[in-house]
Amino acid sequence: MSNHLSAYPNPFKDTLSFEVEVDNNISTIVTIFDESGKIIKLLSWNLKKGTNKTTLSDLEHVASGAFTLEIKDMKGYVMFSTILTKE
């Protein structure tokens, strides 16, 4: 197994789901930034070995545009990063 991130749908409207596959249990920080670097969403997520899924369903107030999703370990290492678009 290798570490993997999938975020969908992309582009998203009100709800964004993501799935992360990791080799070991690890505590992470999930951050979504807008194009100017402003944090739109910040949450902690304890990943378990294998596939982890979650959904953010409170994104209707977020303006349309491009966003960066980052998942970092507790030491600040970026494990995953991807670009998302809000319709």
C-alpha positions, 0 to 999 in steps of 0.5 A: 500500500502507498499513501494516496489522496483523492478529493471529489467532486472537483469542482465542488459546490457545497460538499467536498469528500476526500479519501486518504490511504496511508501505511501507518496510523498518523495524526494530521492537520487538514487545511484548505486555503483560498488563492490569497492564502486565507484559511477557509477550513482547518481540522485535525484528522487522526488517520488509521492505517488503510483507507480513511474517508471524510466529507465536509458539508458546510462549504456553501458560504465559500466563494467560487474559485481555486483552493489548495487542500493540504494534509500535514503531519504533526511535525508540519511535513506536507503529506498531501497537497492538491488544487480544488475548484469551487463552482 
